[in-house]
Amino acid sequence: MSGAKAAHHRGDYQKRAAKVRARANADASTTCWRCGLTLAQCRTKTGKPARWTAGHVIDSNPDSPLLPECSTCNYSAGAKLGNRRRQGLDPVVMW
């Protein structure tokens, strides 16, 4: 596996993502755009606390807006997309 960043994590992603996470962490009433739950309501299968991530509204699109997304939803969506791509069910789109 190479150290190169995926296309959806290049450019100004780090700065945009940091702003989204900071706003979400500053407001306990923030809800995940995918599941609609606050961070306190989110549960992980491992028992570890969920945390805020910056989720792409259009998965893997580097130009997609970023919104607060709990880590449970974000990692699950990424895994599902990756699994579908490995099965040849979802083509890799070069944005």
DORO-638901 format. One record per residue: residue in three letters; chain; x, y, z of N, C-alpha, C, O in turn. Coordinates in steps of 0.001 Angstrom, whole numbers, padded with zeros to 6 digits, m for minus. Example, Ala and Ser with C-alpha at 12.3 -4.5 7.8 and 13.67 -1.06 7.14 Angstrom:
+---------+---------+---------+---------+---------+---------+---------+---------+---------+---------+---------+---------+---------+---------+
! lumdren ! tordren !     n.x !     n.y !     n.z !    ca.x !    ca.y !    ca.z !     c.x !     c.y !     c.z !     o.x !     o.y !     o.z !
+---------+---------+---------+---------+---------+---------+---------+---------+---------+---------+---------+---------+---------+---------+
!     ala !       A !  013190 ! m005690 !  007800 !  012300 ! m004500 !  007800 !  013200 ! m003300 !  007800 !  014236 ! m003319 !  008465 !
!     ser !       A !  012850 ! m002250 !  007080 !  013670 ! m001060 !  007140 !  012900 !  000030 !  007870 !  013409 !  001138 !  008039 !
+---------+---------+---------+---------+---------+---------+---------+---------+---------+---------+---------+---------+---------+---------+
//
This chain:
+---------+---------+---------+---------+---------+---------+---------+---------+---------+---------+---------+---------+---------+---------+
! lumdren ! tordren !     n.x !     n.y !     n.z !    ca.x !    ca.y !    ca.z !     c.x !     c.y !     c.z !     o.x !     o.y !     o.z !
+---------+---------+---------+---------+---------+---------+---------+---------+---------+---------+---------+---------+---------+---------+
!     met !       A !  000850 ! m001183 !  000000 !  000000 !  000000 !  000000 !  000890 !  001239 !  000000 !  001813 !  001343 !  000808 !
!     ser !       A !  000623 !  002149 ! m000878 !  001458 !  003340 ! m000984 !  001026 !  004388 !  000040 ! m000054 !  004301 !  000624 !
!     gly !       A !  001890 !  005377 !  000243 !  001590 !  006442 !  001190 !  000809 !  007578 !  000564 !  000541 !  008579 !  001228 !
!     ala !       A !  000437 !  007444 ! m000705 ! m000294 !  008507 ! m001385 ! m001714 !  008614 ! m000837 ! m002358 !  007605 ! m000548 !
!     lys !       A ! m002185 !  009828 ! m000699 ! m003547 !  010051 ! m000214 ! m004550 !  009778 ! m001323 ! m004286 !  010018 ! m002501 !
!     ala !       A ! m005699 !  009272 ! m000919 ! m006788 !  009072 ! m001875 ! m007227 !  010434 ! m002399 ! m007067 !  011450 ! m001723 !
!     ala !       A ! m007775 !  010446 ! m003594 ! m008174 !  011707 ! m004234 ! m009101 !  012529 ! m003351 ! m009018 !  013757 ! m003345 !
!     his !       A ! m009985 !  011868 ! m002604 ! m010943 !  012621 ! m001785 ! m010309 !  013166 ! m000503 ! m011000 !  013804 !  000292 !
!     his !       A ! m009008 !  012930 ! m000280 ! m008309 !  013491 !  000877 ! m007162 !  014405 !  000472 ! m006318 !  014743 !  001302 !
!     arg !       A ! m007122 !  014807 ! m000786 ! m006069 !  015707 ! m001267 ! m006563 !  017146 ! m001280 ! m007703 !  017428 ! m000912 !
!     gly !       A ! m005701 !  018038 ! m001702 ! m006078 !  019448 ! m001828 ! m006326 !  020080 ! m000469 ! m005538 !  019905 !  000461 !
!     asp !       A ! m007418 !  020813 ! m000361 ! m007709 !  021524 !  000883 ! m008572 !  020699 !  001837 ! m009145 !  021249 !  002778 !
!     tyr !       A ! m008674 !  019394 !  001608 ! m009517 !  018535 !  002441 ! m009178 !  018674 !  003925 ! m010079 !  018827 !  004750 !
!     gln !       A ! m007896 !  018624 !  004273 ! m007509 !  018653 !  005687 ! m008013 !  019912 !  006387 ! m008500 !  019842 !  007515 !
!     lys !       A ! m007899 !  021050 !  005729 ! m008357 !  022305 !  006331 ! m009874 !  022339 !  006459 ! m010410 !  022744 !  007490 !
!     arg !       A ! m010565 !  021905 !  005396 ! m012034 !  021898 !  005434 ! m012540 !  020915 !  006490 ! m013486 !  021214 !  007219 !
!     ala !       A ! m011913 !  019753 !  006569 ! m012331 !  018738 !  007528 ! m012103 !  019199 !  008965 ! m012933 !  018951 !  009840 !
!     ala !       A ! m010986 !  019866 !  009205 ! m010686 !  020363 !  010555 ! m011741 !  021371 !  011004 ! m012137 !  021367 !  012170 !
!     lys !       A ! m012199 !  022228 !  010105 ! m013238 !  023210 !  010443 ! m014549 !  022517 !  010786 ! m015218 !  022884 !  011751 !
!     val !       A ! m014913 !  021513 !  009993 ! m016164 !  020783 !  010242 ! m016106 !  020095 !  011598 ! m017059 !  020173 !  012373 !
!     arg !       A ! m015000 !  019422 !  011893 ! m014854 !  018721 !  013173 ! m014857 !  019696 !  014338 ! m015477 !  019426 !  015367 !
!     ala !       A ! m014175 !  020826 !  014193 ! m014109 !  021812 !  015280 ! m015501 !  022363 !  015594 ! m015867 !  022492 !  016762 !
!     arg !       A ! m016276 !  022688 !  014559 ! m017637 !  023194 !  014785 ! m018506 !  022143 !  015467 ! m019269 !  022454 !  016381 !
!     ala !       A ! m018384 !  020900 !  015017 ! m019187 !  019820 !  015594 ! m018809 !  019581 !  017053 ! m019685 !  019398 !  017897 !
!     asn !       A ! m017529 !  019582 !  017350 ! m017076 !  019364 !  018726 ! m017464 !  020504 !  019653 ! m017609 !  020295 !  020857 !
!     ala !       A ! m017635 !  021703 !  019117 ! m017981 !  022867 !  019929 ! m019467 !  022922 !  020288 ! m019856 !  023684 !  021174 !
!     asp !       A ! m020292 !  022137 !  019622 ! m021737 !  022196 !  019835 ! m022287 !  020791 !  020085 ! m022385 !  019988 !  019158 !
!     ala !       A ! m022642 !  020500 !  021319 ! m023120 !  019160 !  021691 ! m024426 !  018779 !  021000 ! m024789 !  017603 !  020976 !
!     ser !       A ! m025136 !  019755 !  020437 ! m026402 !  019442 !  019768 ! m026220 !  019110 !  018282 ! m027196 !  018850 !  017579 !
!     thr !       A ! m024971 !  019118 !  017808 ! m024697 !  018775 !  016414 ! m025151 !  017345 !  016150 ! m024959 !  016457 !  016980 !
!     thr !       A ! m025753 !  017136 !  014987 ! m026190 !  015793 !  014624 ! m025437 !  015312 !  013386 ! m025019 !  016111 !  012548 !
!     cys !       A ! m025275 !  014017 !  013286 ! m024638 !  013375 !  012144 ! m025555 !  013520 !  010940 ! m026759 !  013282 !  011043 !
!     trp !       A ! m025001 !  013903 !  009814 ! m025846 !  014113 !  008639 ! m026398 !  012795 !  008102 ! m027417 !  012803 !  007412 !
!     arg !       A ! m025762 !  011674 !  008394 ! m026248 !  010380 !  007902 ! m027324 !  009769 !  008787 ! m028377 !  009364 !  008294 !
!     cys !       A ! m027070 !  009699 !  010092 ! m028000 !  008993 !  010988 ! m028881 !  009925 !  011794 ! m029882 !  009484 !  012360 !
!     gly !       A ! m028536 !  011209 !  011863 ! m029358 !  012171 !  012587 ! m029172 !  012153 !  014096 ! m029926 !  012812 !  014813 !
!     leu !       A ! m028178 !  011411 !  014600 ! m027942 !  011323 !  016036 ! m026852 !  012284 !  016473 ! m025973 !  012647 !  015691 !
!     thr !       A ! m026922 !  012697 !  017748 ! m025827 !  013469 !  018316 ! m024699 !  012498 !  018640 ! m024896 !  011283 !  018625 !
!     leu !       A ! m023535 !  013026 !  018927 ! m022397 !  012168 !  019234 ! m022660 !  011339 !  020496 ! m022243 !  010184 !  020576 !
!     ala !       A ! m023345 !  011919 !  021470 ! m023660 !  011194 !  022704 ! m024603 !  010020 !  022443 ! m024608 !  009052 !  023203 !
!     gln !       A ! m025392 !  010096 !  021387 ! m026336 !  009027 !  021060 ! m025717 !  007925 !  020204 ! m026245 !  006814 !  020151 !
!     cys !       A ! m024611 !  008218 !  019539 ! m023982 !  007250 !  018641 ! m023288 !  006156 !  019430 ! m022667 !  006417 !  020461 !
!     arg !       A ! m023395 !  004952 !  018949 ! m022748 !  003801 !  019576 ! m021902 !  003075 !  018538 ! m022261 !  003007 !  017362 !
!     thr !       A ! m020787 !  002540 !  018984 ! m019950 !  001736 !  018097 ! m020070 !  000275 !  018502 ! m020416 ! m000026 !  019644 !
!     lys !       A ! m019792 ! m000621 !  017590 ! m019849 ! m002055 !  017882 ! m018737 ! m002475 !  018829 ! m018876 ! m003457 !  019558 !
!     thr !       A ! m017643 ! m001742 !  018821 ! m016491 ! m002104 !  019658 ! m016589 ! m001554 !  021071 ! m015810 ! m001938 !  021945 !
!     gly !       A ! m017525 ! m000672 !  021298 ! m017654 ! m000055 !  022610 ! m016840 !  001215 !  022758 ! m016968 !  001925 !  023756 !
!     lys !       A ! m015998 !  001511 !  021765 ! m015231 !  002756 !  021805 ! m016183 !  003911 !  021519 ! m017134 !  003757 !  020753 !
!     pro !       A ! m015933 !  005061 !  022127 ! m016804 !  006197 !  021838 ! m016658 !  006656 !  020390 ! m015559 !  006664 !  019833 !
!     ala !       A ! m017763 !  007029 !  019802 ! m017729 !  007597 !  018447 ! m017098 !  008983 !  018540 ! m017063 !  009593 !  019608 !
!     arg !       A ! m016605 !  009465 !  017416 ! m016058 !  010827 !  017375 ! m016523 !  011480 !  016091 ! m017016 !  010814 !  015181 !
!     trp !       A ! m016362 !  012785 !  016029 ! m016778 !  013504 !  014832 ! m015737 !  013355 !  013736 ! m014534 !  013440 !  013980 !
!     thr !       A ! m016227 !  013132 !  012527 ! m015405 !  013144 !  011332 ! m016072 !  014091 !  010343 ! m017193 !  014547 !  010566 !
!     ala !       A ! m015386 !  014378 !  009270 ! m015969 !  015196 !  008208 ! m016349 !  014255 !  007077 ! m015478 !  013707 !  006402 !
!     gly !       A ! m017630 !  014069 !  006870 ! m018099 !  013132 !  005857 ! m018421 !  013815 !  004546 ! m019022 !  014889 !  004521 !
!     his !       A ! m018018 !  013186 !  003462 ! m018364 !  013684 !  002131 ! m019840 !  013412 !  001858 ! m020306 !  012289 !  002047 !
!     val !       A ! m020567 !  014410 !  001424 ! m021974 !  014237 !  001074 ! m022086 !  013269 ! m000108 ! m022997 !  012443 ! m000151 !
!     ile !       A ! m021169 !  013371 ! m001056 ! m021069 !  012412 ! m002161 ! m019793 !  011622 ! m001885 ! m018687 !  012123 ! m002086 !
!     asp !       A ! m019956 !  010389 ! m001424 ! m018810 !  009588 ! m001004 ! m017702 !  009542 ! m002046 ! m017941 !  009299 ! m003229 !
!     ser !       A ! m016496 !  009779 ! m001577 ! m015224 !  009741 ! m002319 ! m015051 !  010849 ! m003349 ! m014063 !  010847 ! m004083 !
!     asn !       A ! m015978 !  011789 ! m003423 ! m015841 !  012922 ! m004343 ! m015075 !  014033 ! m003641 ! m015574 !  014582 ! m002659 !
!     pro !       A ! m013879 !  014383 ! m004108 ! m013075 !  015395 ! m003433 ! m013704 !  016788 ! m003436 ! m013355 !  017621 ! m002600 !
!     asp !       A ! m014618 !  017049 ! m004357 ! m015259 !  018357 ! m004416 ! m016572 !  018408 ! m003638 ! m017213 !  019456 ! m003559 !
!     ser !       A ! m016965 !  017281 ! m003069 ! m018218 !  017204 ! m002333 ! m018150 !  018030 ! m001055 ! m017103 !  018098 ! m000411 !
!     pro !       A ! m019259 !  018654 ! m000690 ! m019291 !  019346 !  000604 ! m019029 !  018355 !  001739 ! m019326 !  017167 !  001621 !
!     leu !       A ! m018470 !  018860 !  002834 ! m018220 !  018050 !  004015 ! m019194 !  018460 !  005108 ! m019438 !  019648 !  005319 !
!     leu !       A ! m019747 !  017478 !  005798 ! m020664 !  017727 !  006899 ! m020260 !  016875 !  008096 ! m019571 !  015867 !  007933 !
!     pro !       A ! m020683 !  017271 !  009304 ! m020360 !  016455 !  010476 ! m020975 !  015061 !  010341 ! m022160 !  014910 !  010044 !
!     glu !       A ! m020143 !  014059 !  010566 ! m020596 !  012680 !  010469 ! m019925 !  011892 !  011593 ! m018714 !  011999 !  011786 !
!     cys !       A ! m020700 !  011105 !  012332 ! m020096 !  010306 !  013393 ! m019173 !  009269 !  012762 ! m019408 !  008806 !  011646 !
!     ser !       A ! m018133 !  008918 !  013485 ! m017152 !  007983 !  012945 ! m017798 !  006648 !  012592 ! m017378 !  005995 !  011636 !
!     thr !       A ! m018803 !  006236 !  013339 ! m019485 !  004971 !  013052 ! m020078 !  004991 !  011651 ! m019873 !  004048 !  010887 !
!     cys !       A ! m020797 !  006028 !  011301 ! m021418 !  006143 !  009981 ! m020363 !  006308 !  008886 ! m020452 !  005676 !  007833 !
!     asn !       A ! m019367 !  007159 !  009137 ! m018363 !  007440 !  008118 ! m017576 !  006187 !  007755 ! m017410 !  005879 !  006575 !
!     tyr !       A ! m017092 !  005463 !  008760 ! m016282 !  004281 !  008480 ! m017133 !  003166 !  007878 ! m016655 !  002404 !  007038 !
!     ser !       A ! m018373 !  003070 !  008300 ! m019272 !  002063 !  007735 ! m019536 !  002347 !  006252 ! m019491 !  001440 !  005422 !
!     ala !       A ! m019808 !  003607 !  005932 ! m020059 !  003978 !  004533 ! m018832 !  003718 !  003673 ! m018954 !  003238 !  002546 !
!     gly !       A ! m017644 !  004032 !  004199 ! m016412 !  003790 !  003451 ! m016176 !  002306 !  003220 ! m015757 !  001904 !  002135 !
!     ala !       A ! m016443 !  001496 !  004229 ! m016262 !  000048 !  004094 ! m017234 ! m000531 !  003074 ! m016857 ! m001366 !  002252 !
!     lys !       A ! m018487 ! m000086 !  003130 ! m019485 ! m000586 !  002172 ! m019102 ! m000222 !  000744 ! m019216 ! m001048 ! m000162 !
!     leu !       A ! m018646 !  001020 !  000542 ! m018241 !  001450 ! m000787 ! m017033 !  000645 ! m001272 ! m017001 !  000191 ! m002416 !
!     gly !       A ! m016049 !  000473 ! m000400 ! m014865 ! m000305 ! m000770 ! m015206 ! m001754 ! m001101 ! m014673 ! m002320 ! m002055 !
!     asn !       A ! m016090 ! m002350 ! m000315 ! m016504 ! m003734 ! m000575 ! m017225 ! m003848 ! m001909 ! m016992 ! m004790 ! m002666 !
!     arg !       A ! m018102 ! m002887 ! m002198 ! m018823 ! m002909 ! m003474 ! m017840 ! m002763 ! m004648 ! m017998 ! m003423 ! m005675 !
!     arg !       A ! m016853 ! m001920 ! m004497 ! m015871 ! m001721 ! m005567 ! m015040 ! m002978 ! m005789 ! m014756 ! m003344 ! m006929 !
!     arg !       A ! m014649 ! m003640 ! m004702 ! m013871 ! m004870 ! m004830 ! m014679 ! m005975 ! m005499 ! m014115 ! m006847 ! m006160 !
!     gln !       A ! m015990 ! m005943 ! m005330 ! m016867 ! m006936 ! m005952 ! m017241 ! m006542 ! m007381 ! m017924 ! m007292 ! m008079 !
!     gly !       A ! m016793 ! m005367 ! m007809 ! m017098 ! m004902 ! m009153 ! m018510 ! m004361 ! m009298 ! m019008 ! m004206 ! m010413 !
!     leu !       A ! m019162 ! m004071 ! m008169 ! m020547 ! m003595 ! m008204 ! m020653 ! m002079 ! m008280 ! m021704 ! m001544 ! m008633 !
!     asp !       A ! m019583 ! m001396 ! m007954 ! m019591 !  000070 ! m007940 ! m018304 !  000538 ! m008595 ! m017231 !  000383 ! m008011 !
!     pro !       A ! m018380 !  001105 ! m009786 ! m017144 !  001509 ! m010461 ! m016419 !  002622 ! m009715 ! m017037 !  003461 ! m009060 !
!     val !       A ! m015121 !  002607 ! m009830 ! m014315 !  003696 ! m009259 ! m014470 !  004883 ! m010188 ! m014184 !  004788 ! m011381 !
!     val !       A ! m014921 !  005999 ! m009640 ! m015112 !  007212 ! m010426 ! m013915 !  008109 ! m010216 ! m013549 !  008403 ! m009078 !
!     met !       A ! m013313 !  008539 ! m011276 ! m012173 !  009465 ! m011189 ! m012721 !  010881 ! m011306 ! m013065 !  011336 ! m012398 !
!     trp !       A ! m012799 !  011567 ! m010186 ! m013375 !  012916 ! m010153 ! m012429 !  013841 ! m010780 ! m012701 !  015039 ! m010866 !
+---------+---------+---------+---------+---------+---------+---------+---------+---------+---------+---------+---------+---------+---------+
//
